[in-house]
Amino acid sequence: MTTTTKYAARLDNGIKTYGEGESAVHALNGATAEFERGHFTAIMGPSGSGKSTLLHCIAGLDSLTSGSAYIGDVDLSSLKDRDLTLLRRERIGFVFQAFNLVPSLSAEENILLPLSIGGKKPDEDWYGQILDTVGLRDRLKHLPAELSGGEQQRVAAARALVSQPEIIFADEPSGNLDSKAGAELLAFMRRAVKEFGQTIVMVTHDPNTAAYADRIIFLEDGKTVDEMYDPTPDSVLDRLKSLGG
């Protein structure tokens, strides 16, 4: 499928409401955001600002109450469930705080799972680059339970990259890792953007994590309220304080 827009994903006046009447909660309240190809964008904001909801709605894991979410040129609301499942599998990669690995499959089988489901084989050059970058060649036959937390999350990151998706969504990807393993994962994600042209959108609450991104979008009360380019941990922390985060 050819894509003409320069944005890998975008959200236009996104509203997501849970519940009805006086008990209704507006997790997104008119949020608008654009995510350019080949960039690493972090989404930040106070607790309850709608960060994960925004990510889930753009990624097609949840649907908007109103407004539009696009992957490339495709309006997600126009897709039937089967087509949405195909789009997620073929054009999107996911890295979550919980590694979501299949316990009975080896590291290599977990990495190749998105391709296996689609009956495809990996591009050997690309696959080799990923394995070298995540440093897991000697752990490929191990089950998830035999790997450290950092190794499991690197397996999850490799799985997200192996199908060369248009965009990767990451929700607190280093949240369960110690500082060293977290830094290694984020450096890998940074490299995937800089060297391989990958597009990554990451939700995080941590200024040090966000500083790996090219750009940060700030949310407050379900709306996008600001953005920052070339962030540093200190500049992010200062901005969050003004949001009450």
C-alpha positions in Angstrom: 0.0 0.0 0.0 1.5 3.3 -1.0 1.4 6.2 1.4 1.6 9.8 0.2 1.5 11.8 3.5 4.7 12.8 5.3 3.0 11.8 8.6 3.3 8.2 9.7 0.3 8.9 12.1 -1.9 11.7 13.1 -4.9 12.5 15.4 -7.4 15.2 14.5 -9.7 16.6 17.2 -9.7 13.2 19.0 -12.3 12.7 21.7 -12.5 9.6 23.8 -15.2 9.4 26.4 -15.7 6.6 28.9 -19.1 6.2 30.6 -22.2 8.4 30.1 -23.9 11.4 31.7 -22.5 13.0 34.8 -20.1 10.1 35.4 -18.6 10.4 31.9 -14.8 10.7 31.8 -13.2 12.5 28.8 -9.8 10.8 28.5 -9.2 12.8 25.3 -10.9 16.1 24.8 -10.1 17.4 21.4 -6.5 16.2 21.1 -4.7 16.9 17.8 -1.2 15.6 17.0 1.0 14.7 14.0 3.9 12.3 13.9 6.4 12.8 11.1 8.1 9.9 9.5 11.7 9.1 10.7 11.2 11.0 14.0 11.2 9.8 17.6 8.3 11.5 19.5 7.6 11.3 23.2 4.1 11.9 24.7 4.1 13.4 28.2 1.8 14.9 30.7 0.5 14.6 34.3 -1.2 11.4 35.4 -4.6 11.1 33.8 -3.8 13.5 31.0 -4.7 11.0 28.3 -1.2 9.8 27.2 -1.9 6.1 26.9 -5.4 6.7 25.6 -4.0 8.8 22.8 -1.4 6.2 21.9 -4.0 3.4 21.9 -6.4 5.3 19.7 -3.8 6.2 17.1 -2.4 2.7 17.1 -5.9 1.2 16.5 -6.0 -0.6 19.8 -9.0 1.5 20.9 -11.5 3.6 19.0 -12.2 7.3 19.3 -15.7 8.5 20.4 -15.3 11.2 17.8 -12.5 12.8 15.7 -10.1 10.9 13.4 -7.0 8.8 13.8 -4.8 8.0 10.8 -2.0 5.7 10.0 -0.5 7.2 6.9 -3.4 8.0 4.7 -5.8 5.5 6.3 -8.6 6.7 8.6 -8.8 3.9 11.1 -12.5 4.4 11.7 -13.1 3.4 8.0 -11.7 -0.1 8.5 -13.6 -3.2 9.4 -12.1 -5.3 12.3 -10.3 -7.7 10.0 -8.7 -4.9 8.0 -7.7 -3.1 11.2 -6.1 -6.3 12.5 -4.1 -6.6 9.2 -3.0 -3.0 9.4 -1.8 -3.4 12.9 0.1 -6.6 12.0 1.7 -5.3 8.8 2.3 -1.6 9.4 2.6 -1.1 13.1 5.1 -2.4 15.8 4.4 -2.3 19.6 6.6 -2.3 22.6 4.8 -2.2 26.0 5.9 -2.0 29.6 4.8 -5.7 30.0 6.9 -7.5 27.5 4.0 -9.6 26.2 6.3 -12.4 25.1 4.9 -15.9 24.5 6.4 -18.0 27.3 6.5 -21.3 25.4 8.4 -19.7 22.4 12.1 -19.1 22.2 13.5 -15.6 21.9 13.9 -16.0 18.2 10.4 -17.4 17.8 9.0 -14.4 19.7 11.0 -12.0 17.5 9.7 -13.6 14.3 6.1 -14.0 15.5 4.6 -11.1 13.6 6.1 -12.4 10.3 5.2 -16.0 11.1 1.6 -15.1 11.6 1.6 -13.5 8.2 3.4 -16.4 6.6 6.4 -14.3 5.8 10.2 -14.7 6.2 12.5 -11.9 7.6 14.7 -9.8 5.4 18.0 -11.5 6.4 20.1 -8.3 6.2 17.6 -6.3 8.3 17.2 -9.2 10.7 20.9 -9.4 11.2 21.2 -5.7 11.9 18.5 -6.0 14.5 20.1 -8.9 16.2 23.5 -7.2 16.3 21.9 -4.0 17.6 20.1 -5.7 20.5 23.0 -8.0 21.2 20.9 -11.2 21.5 22.5 -13.6 19.0 23.7 -15.9 21.8 20.3 -15.9 23.6 18.0 -16.8 20.6 17.2 -20.3 21.8 16.3 -19.3 25.3 12.8 -19.1 26.6 11.6 -15.7 28.1 11.8 -17.2 31.6 15.6 -17.8 31.0 16.2 -14.1 30.1 16.7 -11.1 32.2 14.1 -8.3 32.1 16.4 -6.2 29.9 16.8 -9.1 27.5 13.1 -9.7 27.4 12.4 -6.1 26.6 15.1 -6.1 23.9 13.3 -9.2 22.4 10.1 -7.2 22.4 11.8 -4.3 20.7 13.3 -6.6 18.1 9.9 -8.1 17.5 8.5 -4.7 16.9 11.2 -3.8 14.4 11.5 -7.1 12.5 8.6 -6.5 10.1 10.0 -3.0 9.2 6.7 -1.3 10.3 5.9 2.2 9.3 5.6 3.2 12.9 6.3 1.8 16.4 4.3 2.6 19.4 5.9 2.2 22.8 4.1 2.6 26.1 6.5 3.1 29.0 9.0 0.7 27.3 11.7 1.0 30.0 9.3 1.2 32.9 10.1 -2.3 34.2 13.8 -2.2 33.6 16.7 -1.1 35.8 18.5 2.1 34.7 21.3 0.3 32.8 18.9 -2.0 30.8 16.5 1.0 30.2 19.3 3.1 28.9 20.4 0.3 26.5 16.9 -0.1 25.2 16.3 3.6 24.6 19.7 4.0 22.9 18.7 1.1 20.6 15.3 2.9 19.8 17.2 6.1 19.2 19.6 4.3 16.8 16.6 2.7 15.0 15.3 6.2 14.2 18.6 7.8 13.4 20.3 5.0 11.4 17.3 3.1 10.0 14.7 5.8 9.6 12.2 4.2 11.9 9.3 6.2 13.3 8.7 5.8 17.0 6.0 7.3 19.3 6.6 6.7 23.0 4.5 7.4 26.1 6.6 8.1 29.2 6.4 10.0 32.5 10.2 10.1 32.9 12.2 13.2 31.8 15.4 11.2 31.3 13.5 8.7 29.1 11.8 11.5 27.1 15.2 13.2 26.4 16.0 10.4 24.0 13.3 11.7 21.7 13.6 14.4 19.0 10.4 16.0 20.1 7.9 15.9 23.0 4.2 16.5 22.8 2.7 17.5 26.2 -0.9 16.7 27.1 -3.1 18.2 29.8 -6.7 17.3 30.5 -7.0 15.3 27.3 -5.6 18.0 25.0 -2.3 18.7 23.4 -1.0 21.9 25.0 2.6 22.2 24.0 5.6 20.7 22.2 9.4 20.7 22.6 12.2 19.9 20.3 15.7 18.6 21.2 14.7 18.1 24.8 17.0 17.7 27.8 16.0 16.1 31.1 16.1 19.5 32.8 14.0 21.3 30.2 11.4 18.5 30.3 11.2 18.6 34.1 10.7 22.4 34.0 7.9 22.1 31.5 6.2 19.3 33.5 6.2 21.3 36.6 4.2 24.0 34.9 1.7 21.4 33.9 1.4 20.0 37.4 3.1 16.8 36.3 
